[in-house]
Amino acid sequence: MSRYVSTRDSSISAEFRSVVFRGLAPDGGLYMPTETPMLSNALESCGSDISFVELSERVLPLIFPDDIDERTAADVARTAFPFAPQIHQLHERLSVLELFHGPSCAFKDFGASFLAHMMEHYLGKGGEKAVILTATSGDTGSAVARAFHGRDNLEVVILYPSGRVSHLQEQQLTTLGGNVCALEVQGSFDDCQAMVKEVFQNEQARERYSLTSANSINLGRLLPQALYYLYAAVRLRPIAPEPVFSVPSGNFGNVCAGVLAWRWGMPARRFVAATNANDVVPEYLASGVYRPRPSVQTLSNAMDVGNPSNFERLASIFASLEMPMTEMMESEVADDEQTLSEIRRVHSSYDYFVCPHTATGTFAAEQYLSRNPNAHVVTLATAHPAKFVETVERAVGIAPEIPERLAESLQLPKQATLVPPNSTGLLEFLADRYGDSFRRSSV
Ligand SMILES: *Cc1c(COP(=O)(O)O)cnc(C)c1O
């Protein structure tokens, strides 16, 4: 059954399997679910001490009725999420939902891990293989690399710009080996993206290697992100029956997942999208005019997006509700100065380290609380502070402790293939490495 349609043309529909392998809809739109699962009863029946895996097990069959049945839900939840969110209460009115306890220490681990699990599941049935081709400026690549590492029938090729990712990020991308291949491109991130795009437009190459992407517009990454909002809402119900969520936002996928969770019956008073100087959406919420522009570089670089792809999804949700976006959403902007002073403030007030992205979220939360003193805000902590150790140390004067899984990757030897910044080099690499070993995928 086709439960997913393009944001641009609702006659373009697909089932979940095709949605995860295709990423983008054929008309250039983004896939959205047509059904609205009703989760209120399931959530009400959850005790406020429920674990993340238990909660996922209960709601996954409601969110994915055709693809995850009640019998397999426990298995999916356990295999896809061997890590869990944690809630840290900063003060009476502000909780931090820590999403950085996964393998790459960022929230993208949740979506990437679920996507990898589902792809492996679908391919396993037919003995087919696929190559995940993705360009990264840092964070996405490491989540994808870790999530797909060691998965059956899946190969991963990650392109990153030489000398333009942090040492830690490079180590995370290049030390896994096995089915994960890192290409160090002698060019910029834009070159990396252009190379991937060109190869995807090459029909022959795409079919020959069953190329697929795992980027953040993939609905298979976005939908599972609703799970941690549901988890926070249930766990915090005794102190916050109708929480406000403050979400550090770049491509607006994370906040979109929260809005979907609310659509499905999760109690929420409001969503505050926190951005850095890339303030296209805040400007839209204030003026009603959407004016995309080139991104500017900031300290919270995973949020440096000048034309957020998931805006289209948010617009489609509120259009279907015939509700102005501003009824449920507002935003706050924190520039680099404010980000640094917020990292410092949170550390000195609460003895707690936040990464620069999370800092925009706590900043936005405090702004909201100053106007709505009786609210309870949940800020999503999107990355571990140690991933951005230079910035955090600059703000606070001392460095956060590095978790073992990050420290380990610093010890391993780098394995990367240097390639020129053009698609010819990438095609040669694919032919060398994968040759004809691929059967055509049916997706
Ligand atoms: C990707 C990322 C973001 C932005 O999330 P979107 O879903 O693109 O809005 C924020 N913080 C960190 C650490 C990220 O990696």
The ligand as an SDF file (V2000), in Angstrom:
LIG
                    3D

 15 15  0  0  0  0  0  0  0  0999 V2000
   22.2870   18.3850   11.7380 C   0  0  0  0  0  0  0  0  0  0  0  0
   22.4460   19.1030   13.0120 C   0  0  0  0  0  0  0  0  0  0  0  0
   21.5640   20.1230   13.4160 C   0  0  0  0  0  0  0  0  0  0  0  0
   20.4350   20.6230   12.5390 C   0  0  0  0  0  0  0  0  0  0  0  0
   19.3880   19.6940   12.4260 O   0  0  0  0  0  0  0  0  0  0  0  0
   18.2990   19.8440   11.2750 P   0  0  0  0  0  0  0  0  0  0  0  0
   17.4650   18.6070   11.3580 O   0  0  0  0  0  0  0  0  0  0  0  0
   19.0580   19.9330    9.9830 O   0  0  0  0  0  0  0  0  0  0  0  0
   17.5240   21.0820   11.5510 O   0  0  0  0  0  0  0  0  0  0  0  0
   21.7330   20.6910   14.6640 C   0  0  0  0  0  0  0  0  0  0  0  0
   22.7520   20.3130   15.4690 N   0  0  0  0  0  0  0  0  0  0  0  0
   23.6140   19.3530   15.1150 C   0  0  0  0  0  0  0  0  0  0  0  0
   24.7180   18.9860   16.0470 C   0  0  0  0  0  0  0  0  0  0  0  0
   23.4990   18.6980   13.8870 C   0  0  0  0  0  0  0  0  0  0  0  0
   24.3790   17.7470   13.5420 O   0  0  0  0  0  0  0  0  0  0  0  0
  1  2  1  0
  2  3  1  0
  2 14  2  0
  3  4  1  0
  3 10  2  0
  4  5  1  0
  5  6  1  0
  6  7  2  0
  6  8  1  0
  6  9  1  0
 10 11  1  0
 11 12  2  0
 12 13  1  0
 12 14  1  0
 14 15  1  0
M  END
$$$$
